Amino acid sequence: MALKKQGLVFRINGENIGRYPDFMDTLPKEMVQTIEKAPICKNLTMKSCSWKDCRGYDFMIGNEHFQKCYMGGCFEFPVTKESESYIKSFVKNETEARKAV
């Protein structure tokens, strides 16, 4: 969590994002827009990342394919009344996916 100009922001490292695609399809528009604004992963798309061990995020939301930068704030969401429960569910899904590994 961080306090930024736009308010409280919560960052999630969705390392197991591919294990809960149904949840990703439920994200509200404001959260999907945050993801859309994040930079693309140059390692996944061009094989030219400056981060030595970059893995990026490669996932789908609905029919849209995303390849986003791990360090680029892809899952860095402003905490709002609408996003609170989704952030909580996102963390729960990621935690459960990590335990299953």
C-alpha atoms as one frame of an Amber mdcrd trajectory, in Angstrom:
protein
   0.000   0.000   0.000   1.085   3.520  -0.696  -0.347   6.971  -0.295  -0.105
   8.831  -3.597  -1.574  12.003  -5.091  -4.772  10.152  -6.072  -5.088   8.655
  -2.562  -4.449   5.213  -1.148  -3.144   2.725  -3.746  -2.847  -1.034  -3.256
  -0.328  -3.032  -5.315  -0.827  -6.731  -5.981   1.845  -9.010  -7.423  -0.354
 -11.345  -9.436   2.268 -13.983 -10.113  -0.412 -16.672 -10.519  -2.848 -14.590
 -12.531  -3.524 -17.447 -14.958  -5.046 -19.560 -12.205  -8.109 -17.403 -11.615
  -9.282 -16.085 -14.999 -12.968 -16.142 -14.013 -12.277 -13.610 -11.272 -10.407
 -11.328 -13.670 -13.493 -11.227 -15.887 -15.461  -9.679 -12.983 -13.208  -6.649
 -12.437 -14.996  -3.300 -12.689 -14.220  -0.963 -15.553 -12.099   1.406 -13.420
  -9.746  -1.432 -12.451  -9.481  -2.720 -16.022  -8.649   0.828 -17.139  -5.790
   0.903 -14.609  -4.457  -2.323 -16.132  -4.844  -0.966 -19.671  -2.771   2.132
 -18.780   0.145   0.073 -17.444   3.129  -0.317 -19.786   3.500  -3.403 -21.948
   6.067  -6.017 -21.002   8.988  -5.574 -23.382  10.337  -8.974 -22.371   7.131
 -10.752 -23.430   6.528  -8.671 -26.550  10.009  -7.823 -27.856  12.459  -9.913
 -25.798  14.257  -6.696 -24.831  13.680  -5.981 -21.169  16.254  -4.142 -19.064
  15.202  -6.115 -15.970  17.391  -9.196 -15.727  14.766 -11.616 -14.368  11.624
  -9.971 -15.731   8.705 -12.296 -16.250   5.873  -9.883 -16.947   2.193 -10.694
 -16.782   0.472 -12.505 -19.658  -3.279 -12.868 -19.128  -6.759 -12.366 -20.536
  -9.715 -10.330 -19.347 -12.706 -11.352 -21.395 -11.489 -11.450 -24.987  -8.693
  -8.936 -24.435  -5.097 -10.175 -24.216  -2.735  -8.290 -21.901   1.052  -8.516
 -21.694   1.987  -6.065 -18.971   5.179  -5.092 -17.178   5.761  -6.617 -13.747
   7.387  -3.410 -12.506   4.980  -1.056 -14.271   2.147  -0.951 -11.762  -0.145
  -3.254 -13.692  -2.071  -4.278 -10.585  -1.717  -1.032  -8.637  -5.260   0.023
  -7.851  -6.624   3.134  -6.153  -8.680   2.086  -3.135 -12.259   3.227  -3.708
 -15.650   2.096  -2.445 -16.073   0.109  -5.666 -12.586  -1.415  -5.763 -12.286
  -2.425  -2.071 -14.061  -5.771  -2.335 -12.349  -6.601  -5.642  -8.913  -5.857
  -4.189  -9.721  -8.126  -1.252 -10.895 -10.902  -3.604  -7.845 -10.431  -5.832
  -5.520 -10.876  -2.839  -7.509 -13.916  -1.698  -7.314 -15.520  -5.162  -3.577
 -14.866  -5.419  -2.930 -16.190  -1.904  -4.875 -19.384  -2.594  -3.087 -19.878
  -5.905   0.313 -19.508  -4.207  -0.618 -22.045  -1.532  -1.620 -24.534  -4.232
   1.819 -24.420  -5.873
